[in-house]
Amino acid sequence: MNLRSQERMTQQHDEWRELGQQLRVDSVRSSSAAGSGHPTSSMSAADIMAVLMSKYLHYDFGTPDDPRNDHLIFSKGHASPLLYAVYKAAGAISDPEMLTFR
């Protein structure tokens, strides 16, 4: 691996780390606003979601019926605050909308 590739990889890892941290913060914020929730469930999945969002999942919220959209099955119910944080990070909902979690 050459130096340029290593620099790109380091930059990508930094972006994933930053997104994962923001997802954690927003998960806690939405749980706190709701007055309930299980923040640790969201914490443990934040890094995975950051990588999936950044590299693998493709979804156009403007055309939800597009068959090229990926589907995410989010079966970890206690981590639902993370789903709201993911929607916010993707631009699908606003910060005030994220805080309506319940």
CYANA upper distance limits for C-alpha pairs under 8 A (distance plus 0.5 A):
  1 MET  CA      5 SER  CA      6.68
  1 MET  CA      6 GLN  CA      7.17
  2 ASN  CA      6 GLN  CA      6.85
  3 LEU  CA      7 GLU  CA      6.66
  4 ARG  CA      8 ARG  CA      6.77
  5 SER  CA      9 MET  CA      6.63
  6 GLN  CA     10 THR  CA      6.56
  7 GLU  CA     11 GLN  CA      6.62
  8 ARG  CA     12 GLN  CA      6.63
  9 MET  CA     13 HIS  CA      6.65
 10 THR  CA     14 ASP  CA      6.66
 11 GLN  CA     15 GLU  CA      6.75
 12 GLN  CA     16 TRP  CA      6.73
 13 HIS  CA     17 ARG  CA      6.59
 14 ASP  CA     18 GLU  CA      6.62
 15 GLU  CA     19 LEU  CA      6.60
 16 TRP  CA     20 GLY  CA      6.47
 16 TRP  CA     47 ASP  CA      7.63
 16 TRP  CA     50 ALA  CA      6.09
 16 TRP  CA     51 VAL  CA      6.49
 16 TRP  CA     54 SER  CA      7.87
 17 ARG  CA     21 GLN  CA      6.69
 17 ARG  CA     47 ASP  CA      7.49
 17 ARG  CA     50 ALA  CA      8.17
 18 GLU  CA     22 GLN  CA      6.76
 19 LEU  CA     23 LEU  CA      6.61
 19 LEU  CA     47 ASP  CA      8.35
 19 LEU  CA     50 ALA  CA      6.21
 20 GLY  CA     24 ARG  CA      6.80
 20 GLY  CA     46 ALA  CA      5.55
 20 GLY  CA     47 ASP  CA      5.24
 20 GLY  CA     48 ILE  CA      8.45
 20 GLY  CA     49 MET  CA      7.87
 20 GLY  CA     50 ALA  CA      5.68
 21 GLN  CA     25 VAL  CA      6.78
 21 GLN  CA     46 ALA  CA      7.93
 21 GLN  CA     47 ASP  CA      8.37
 22 GLN  CA     26 ASP  CA      6.58
 23 LEU  CA     27 SER  CA      6.45
 23 LEU  CA     46 ALA  CA      6.45
 23 LEU  CA     50 ALA  CA      8.23
 23 LEU  CA     82 LEU  CA      7.05
 23 LEU  CA     85 ALA  CA      5.93
 23 LEU  CA     86 VAL  CA      7.15
 23 LEU  CA     89 ALA  CA      8.07
 24 ARG  CA     28 VAL  CA      6.80
 24 ARG  CA     42 SER  CA      7.29
 24 ARG  CA     43 MET  CA      6.01
 24 ARG  CA     46 ALA  CA      6.66
 24 ARG  CA     82 LEU  CA      7.85
 24 ARG  CA     85 ALA  CA      8.44
 25 VAL  CA     29 ARG  CA      6.68
 26 ASP  CA     30 SER  CA      6.59
 26 ASP  CA     81 PRO  CA      8.45
 26 ASP  CA     82 LEU  CA      8.08
 26 ASP  CA     85 ALA  CA      5.89
 27 SER  CA     31 SER  CA      6.69
 27 SER  CA     39 PRO  CA      7.17
 27 SER  CA     42 SER  CA      6.96
 27 SER  CA     43 MET  CA      8.29
 27 SER  CA     81 PRO  CA      5.38
 27 SER  CA     82 LEU  CA      5.54
 27 SER  CA     84 TYR  CA      7.83
 27 SER  CA     85 ALA  CA      6.18
 28 VAL  CA     32 SER  CA      6.45
 28 VAL  CA     39 PRO  CA      6.26
 28 VAL  CA     81 PRO  CA      8.03
 29 ARG  CA     33 ALA  CA      6.60
 29 ARG  CA     99 LEU  CA      7.64
 30 SER  CA     34 ALA  CA      6.72
 30 SER  CA     81 PRO  CA      6.66
 30 SER  CA     84 TYR  CA      8.30
 30 SER  CA     85 ALA  CA      8.43
 30 SER  CA     98 MET  CA      6.87
 30 SER  CA     99 LEU  CA      5.32
 30 SER  CA    100 THR  CA      7.75
 30 SER  CA    101 PHE  CA      6.38
 31 SER  CA     35 GLY  CA      6.63
 31 SER  CA     36 SER  CA      6.08
 31 SER  CA     37 GLY  CA      5.69
 31 SER  CA     38 HIS  CA      7.91
 31 SER  CA     39 PRO  CA      7.28
 31 SER  CA     81 PRO  CA      6.77
 31 SER  CA    101 PHE  CA      7.72
 32 SER  CA     36 SER  CA      6.98
 32 SER  CA     37 GLY  CA      8.27
 33 ALA  CA     99 LEU  CA      6.45
 33 ALA  CA    100 THR  CA      7.95
 33 ALA  CA    101 PHE  CA      8.13
 34 ALA  CA     99 LEU  CA      7.90
 34 ALA  CA    100 THR  CA      7.62
 34 ALA  CA    101 PHE  CA      6.64
 34 ALA  CA    102 ARG  CA      6.24
 37 GLY  CA     78 HIS  CA      7.56
 37 GLY  CA     81 PRO  CA      8.05
 38 HIS  CA     42 SER  CA      7.73
 38 HIS  CA     78 HIS  CA      6.33
 38 HIS  CA     79 ALA  CA      7.31
 39 PRO  CA     43 MET  CA      6.77
 39 PRO  CA     79 ALA  CA      7.66
 39 PRO  CA     81 PRO  CA      8.09
 40 THR  CA     44 SER  CA      6.81
 40 THR  CA     79 ALA  CA      8.43
 41 SER  CA     45 ALA  CA      7.33
 41 SER  CA     76 LYS  CA      8.40
 41 SER  CA     78 HIS  CA      6.44
 41 SER  CA     79 ALA  CA      5.40
 42 SER  CA     46 ALA  CA      6.62
 42 SER  CA     78 HIS  CA      7.90
 42 SER  CA     79 ALA  CA      4.88
 42 SER  CA     80 SER  CA      7.76
 42 SER  CA     81 PRO  CA      7.09
 42 SER  CA     82 LEU  CA      5.65
 43 MET  CA     82 LEU  CA      8.48
 45 ALA  CA     49 MET  CA      6.74
 45 ALA  CA     79 ALA  CA      8.27
 45 ALA  CA     82 LEU  CA      8.43
 46 ALA  CA     50 ALA  CA      6.61
 46 ALA  CA     82 LEU  CA      7.59
 47 ASP  CA     51 VAL  CA      6.89
 48 ILE  CA     52 LEU  CA      6.67
 49 MET  CA     53 MET  CA      6.35
 49 MET  CA     86 VAL  CA      8.15
 50 ALA  CA     54 SER  CA      6.56
 51 VAL  CA     55 LYS  CA      6.31
 51 VAL  CA     56 TYR  CA      7.84
 52 LEU  CA     56 TYR  CA      5.39
 52 LEU  CA     57 LEU  CA      6.10
 53 MET  CA     57 LEU  CA      5.74
 53 MET  CA     58 HIS  CA      8.08
 57 LEU  CA     70 ASP  CA      6.48
 57 LEU  CA     71 HIS  CA      8.38
 58 HIS  CA     69 ASN  CA      6.34
 58 HIS  CA     70 ASP  CA      5.99
 59 TYR  CA     64 PRO  CA      8.06
 59 TYR  CA     68 ARG  CA      8.35
 59 TYR  CA     69 ASN  CA      5.10
 59 TYR  CA     70 ASP  CA      6.20
 59 TYR  CA     71 HIS  CA      8.33
 60 ASP  CA     64 PRO  CA      6.75
 60 ASP  CA     66 ASP  CA      8.31
 60 ASP  CA     69 ASN  CA      6.98
 61 PHE  CA     92 ALA  CA      7.15
 64 PRO  CA     69 ASN  CA      7.70
 65 ASP  CA     69 ASN  CA      8.17
 74 PHE  CA     83 LEU  CA      8.42
 76 LYS  CA     80 SER  CA      7.75
 79 ALA  CA     83 LEU  CA      7.63
 80 SER  CA     84 TYR  CA      7.28
 81 PRO  CA     85 ALA  CA      6.88
 81 PRO  CA    101 PHE  CA      7.40
 82 LEU  CA     86 VAL  CA      6.57
 83 LEU  CA     87 TYR  CA      6.72
 84 TYR  CA     88 LYS  CA      6.76
 84 TYR  CA     98 MET  CA      6.16
 84 TYR  CA    101 PHE  CA      7.60
 85 ALA  CA     89 ALA  CA      6.64
 85 ALA  CA     98 MET  CA      7.27
 86 VAL  CA     90 ALA  CA      6.59
 87 TYR  CA     91 GLY  CA      6.75
 87 TYR  CA     92 ALA  CA      5.63
 87 TYR  CA     93 ILE  CA      6.30
 87 TYR  CA     98 MET  CA      8.47
 88 LYS  CA     92 ALA  CA      6.26
 88 LYS  CA     93 ILE  CA      5.41
 88 LYS  CA     94 SER  CA      6.37
 88 LYS  CA     95 ASP  CA      7.06
 88 LYS  CA     98 MET  CA      7.06
 93 ILE  CA     97 GLU  CA      6.40
 93 ILE  CA     98 MET  CA      7.01
 94 SER  CA     98 MET  CA      6.70
 95 ASP  CA     99 LEU  CA      6.98
 96 PRO  CA    100 THR  CA      7.38
 97 GLU  CA    101 PHE  CA      8.16
